Amino acid sequence: MAKKIGELLVQEGLVTTDQLNRALDEQRHSGERLGAALVKHGVIDENTLCEFIARQFNCPQVSLSRLTVRKEIAGLIPLDIMHKYQAVPFGLMGNTLHVAMPDPGNLFIIDDIRFLTRKNIQIHVASDSVIKQVIGTFFTEDDSLEDILGTLKDEVDVDLVQASDEMDLSTLENAAEQAPVVKLVNLILMDAIRKQASDIHIEPYEKIMRVRLRIDGVLYEVMRPPIHLKNALISRVKVMARLDIAERRLPQDGSIRLKAKGREMDFRVSVLPTLFGEKVVLRLLDKAGLQLDMTKLGFEELQYKNFRDAIYLPFGMVLVTGPTGSGKTTTLYSALSDLNKVSQNISTAEDPVEYNLVGINQVQVHEAIGLTFAAALRAFLRQDPDIVMVGEIRDFETAEIAVKAALTGHLVLSTLHTNDAPSTINRLLNMGVEAFLVSSAVNLVLAQRLVRKICPECKTVEHVPAETLLDLGVLDEELGAFTCYRGTGCPACNDTGYRGRIALYEVMPMYEQIRELVLMGATAAEIKKESIRLGMTTLRRAGINKLKQGVTSVEEVIRSSAKD
């Protein structure tokens, strides 16, 4: 079926044979639908794909995001079947059940649903992403978090899990394996997946214990388990991550892999001893949610052109800067995905490797045994590389090797922690790299931040005083020319008013004028002033542009970028 759709797309001229073959290769590794693979790589727009499939199969198209899918209708198909088939029942007229699917040509699924429901089936076409989102709203286990917390007092052996620094190994193991504790941890993980959180924080204090989720960059408290459960709860996570549950004095790192909602999820686990017990932070790594299409990251037209031109140069350095959690890894992965061709030998040194990319040689840095960024980079240069990516330039040794690699015919991608693009040049100089080397090696510097996007389901007009907009950096002539918005909060966005994030970019190509300023020893402020004169959009200005487009709010622009 996937092959048939692929061939039809090629016949229609919507995708090329090369694009289809690359998507089919990835599909074999990831197991996702062909259409989803094509959309993820930006080969075809999701709406265009839906319209095409609806036309080919003569099926009506439905926008589920605009409908209220009632629970009694959705309940006609068991939840596990909904997950398995990616099919959502949304309407019942007489004995005809209306079902939304991304692939109406799969007759086996249609027959199975007809048999399960004993009803006539009318198929409608909907996109993969919307169907997954709707299924997520119905995702519940046999018990909710509240139900589990309500039964913990009755079912858990309090004497067994009572906080104690003298607990022996067998006691900890028994506590971690008690059914309610296992169920509670599983539900915390599943709740984080359903809410599309990026991190889970499990934190013990003197008299309370809390669980927080980071959603779209902001932490929210979601529950407070009983304090006497802290050792059992944390030990359960450590067992799942294959860590030493008897060692509670030293930090530990591990990982958890589980299958959820039809796809594999990885959790990177960090355990840190604190004053009142071990704090656990789990980072969710969802390959299916990784955005590899550069056109959808948030670049403006000229920024995208400059960045793409720089990464397609045969040699030189492209540096991506910003604080932790600003999306640097996603930007680099999207660039590598675009560059990833059979003709290119690409190697990366990362700490840690967050996502596996087919066709790219990824190396996990391990400083304890001497495999540092610098050591990995030296080894890459003996492996006939075309493109190398260094996770982070932290010291002079790594910077020196990276610069030399960039000057000897290799494209080098890397990151630094600086506040904006111009100050990156000074950071390299302060590390000890000579000005003439920086001037010659660097092709482009990109700084970025992430802002939350206003939820489209509860988006409403917001009146913002002219003084606030002027103070933000909006020009006099722009006042009154655009409308500001905010989200009021709804179930679709967990009552936050925001859903998803988009990047703000500050892209600084190394024009000749900038190279000359670097050689003259100019300050970051002077480099910034000249870059703006040459057309660079600053982070704050990029935020204002997103505000004018109605994508984000004034609050987010202020939070994410400093005034120019």
C-alpha positions, 0 to 999 in steps of 0.5 A: 500500500505504501509503495502504491501511494508513493508511486502515485505521488511520483506520477503526480509530480508531488515527489521525486523518485529520489525523495521517495526512495529516501523516505522508503529507506527511513520507513524501513528503519523507523517503522512509521508511515511513508506519508509521515516520513515524507512530511517530516523531511519537508518533501510534501506539506501535510495538507497537500498529502491529505488532499491527494490521498482523499482524491485518490481514494475518493474519500471525504477529508475531515478536520478533526481539530475543529470537531469535538470527538465525544468519548462515547463515540471514541469508546466504540473502538478500544484504545489499543486498537485506535493506537495500533491502527491510528483510526479515530471514530468521530461520528455515528449516524444510524448504523454508520460509524464515521472513522478518520484515518491517514490511510483509507486504502488499508482494507484489513483495518477497515474490515477489522473495525467493521467486525469489532463495532458491528457497524457500517464504516465510512472512512474519512481522511485526516493527517497523521499528526492530528490523529495522534493528537486526538488519540492523546486526548483520550489516552487513559490507563485503567487508573488515573494518577489521582486513583493511584495516589488514592490507593497508595496509602492502602496498598503500599507497605509503609514500613517497607518504603519509609524514608531511611538512609540505612535501607539495605539492597533487598528492601529497596528492591522490594519497595521498587517492585510493589505494584502501585509504585510501578503503576505510579511511575508508569503513569508519570512517564505516560502523562509526560508523553501525553502532555508532550513534556521535554523533561520530568523532575522528581524532587524530594524535600524535607516534608514534601515530594513533588513531580514537575513537567517542563512543557514548552520550556516552562516547568509546571507542578503536576503532583505531590506523591506522599513523602514516605514513597520517595525511596520507592519511587526513585528506586523504581526509576533507577531500576528501569534505568539499570542504575545502582539502587544501593548507591545514593551518595554519587550522581548517576546517569542512565536511560530508559526505553519504552514503547508508548502510543505505538512508538519507541520513546527514550528517556535520559535519566540523571540522578543527583544526591541532594540534602533530602534524597535523590533528585531525578530528572528524565529528558524525553527523547522522541525521534518521531517528534524531531523536526528535521525540516529547516523551513519549519524551524522559524527562519525568516527568508533571508536568514534561511538562505544565508544559513543554507548557503553557509552549510553547503560551502565545501569548507569553513565553520558554522557555529550555532550559539545559545543557552541550554535548551534553546534548540541548538541540537535540533538546528544542527540535526536539521542541517545534517539531515539536509546535508546527508547524502551518499556522496558525503562522509559525515561524523559527529561527536556528541555528549550525549547522542540524543537521536540516531540519524541513519547514514551519519557516523555518531560518536558518544563522547566519554571523557572518563576514558579520554574520548573528549571532543578534541580526541574525537575530532582528531580521529575524524580527521583520519577518517576521510571526512567531508563534514564533521559536527562537534557537539560543543567547543568548550576549550582551546584544544577543541577550538584549535583543531576545529579551526584547522579542520575548517581551514583544510577543506572540511565543513565543521559544525559546532555550538558555543554558549554565548548570548548573541552571534557577535559575542561568539567571535570574542569568545573564540578569541578569549579561548586563545584562537588567533584573530586571523584564524577566526576571520578565515575559518568562520563562515557564519554564526547563528544565535537562537532562542525558543519562544512558545507559540500561542495555542490556535484553539484559544487564541484571542486578541490582546490589547497592548499599550503603545508604550509597551510596544515601543519599549519592546522595540517596535518602530513608530511606523509599525504601531497600529499596523498589526494585532497582538494575540494571547492564549486564554487556556484550554484543554488542548494546551493544558490551560497554558495558552501556548502549544509548541515552540518556534525558534528566533534566529540571529544569523550573522554571515561573515561578510568581508567587512566583519572579517576586517573588524575581527582582524582589527580587534573590534568589540562585540558591540562594533561587530553587532552594529556593522552586522545590523547595517549589513542586514542582520536581524537581531533576536529581539527583532526576530521576536517582534516579527513573530509577534507581528505574524500572530505566532507568539505573545509580547510576554514571550518576546520579552522573556526570550530576548534582550533589548537591542 
